[in-house]
Each structure stands twice: as structure tokens, then as C-alpha cells.
């Protein structure tokens, strides 16, 4: 294993031991990106992200949420040229933060991660939103000076309620309506996992089970108590014939949620795999 990949995995594992509010979104995402693009210049990407922070901090500090949104949209999209990549949406480079900073193109969560990083570096409250099918940002003003929902994929467009309603109809169909929980805040760890999930799912779609399993293993370094990821890893190991690893992963899954119906099914799978081993 190249030293850079080993170093990146060690850094992610160290981040996995941190409280959520101490996670540096861009720093961790760059370590994930190093693993998928071992020959890429991640330090140059780090500097490009730092340039965004410096550009935002060089401006007069706005207090209300809309002014902060406008400033970040100007810095990230108008000046630096970042945009959502609608033409080649499924390109894996769109979820790799090094490649995103090189191409100035990315998925909603990758561009949104830049928004969150710059906002947090400026000391502005901001959070990812778990909107169905489309990653959004909420940005707050100072001392309760309002908040605004932002679509980072479309250049930082503000999304008032009518626009959110139109968006959910595009995502889920014309009968869909806004409902409670659609704007639930995401933890920083959840944002990073969502970024990597895009890679994992695309590898599975392309029948690259080994690649998807490796991605899942890296995600577990950041979130070692994420029960669904242990189950995913177990199932992929079983597909690859690694039954010992499959059993170990499913046992970890069951231990994390022992009273659930899913855990009962997991125990059945463990018994089936053990029988195959014998």
C-alpha cells in the first residue's frame, strides 16, 4: 500500500475518534480523496480551499443570513468558478474533493461541503440538510438575524418555501409535498459519509464490489459505530467469498443494534455463513 494511502487512512481513523463538532470537513474529505486519487496533489487542493476562506474573510463581515449567502455565492461560484456538474453527474471525480477543486465541478454534497467549510471558518453557523435526493445548506445570521436555505449545486441559490416545494416535486413527483423532517440538520460526520456514499453506490452500480468494500472500510474508520455500514461490509464480503470477514462484520452490526428486527436477520445470516464455512 502506498504511504500516502496509509497516512490518509490513519488520519481518517484519528478523525473517527473526535467529537462531531471538532471534525474539519475539508481536511477529512481531502484524506478520503487521497485514497481514491493517490497520485493527485492534495496539498494544492488544500491551498485552493484555503484561498476560498481567505477570500471570504477579506470581505466586510455581513450579519444577516441572506448577506452571508450572497457573499459565499460570490466567493465560491462567481470568483472561484465552482458549479454543480449536471452534464457528467455520475463521474466519480465529482465526489473526490481533490478533483472537485481541480475541475471546479462536483456533486451537491461536494460543493456544499465547501460552503460549510468556509462558513465555519468564518464562524458562521451553517449545517447540511438531509433533503430527499438533494443536499442543501442552511446558513444562519448573527444573533438570530434570520436563516436561509441554499442550493450549493445551482450556484448558491436561496430556496424559500415555494422553491423547496417545487424541488421536492421534481425529486419525488408532482404529488409530493413538504413534510416534517425534510430539513433535518446533518452532523458533520453524516455529511462526510454522504459524500463517500456517492462513491460506494457508483462502484456497486459498476459491479466493483471490491472497490465499494474498500470505500465502506474507509467510512467505518470515520464512523466505527455506524451499524448500517457494518452490515453493508458484511454483505459485500460474503459476495466476495470472504466469509470470515462477513461473519465478523455482521457480528459487529448485531452488537450495535441487538434488539432490532434487522439484528435477528443478521444472526440468521451469520449462521448461514458459518454453515458454509464448515
Order of alpha helices (4+ residues) and beta strands (2+ residues): alpha-alpha-alpha-alpha-beta-alpha-beta-alpha-beta-beta-beta-beta-alpha-beta-alpha-alpha-alpha-alpha-alpha
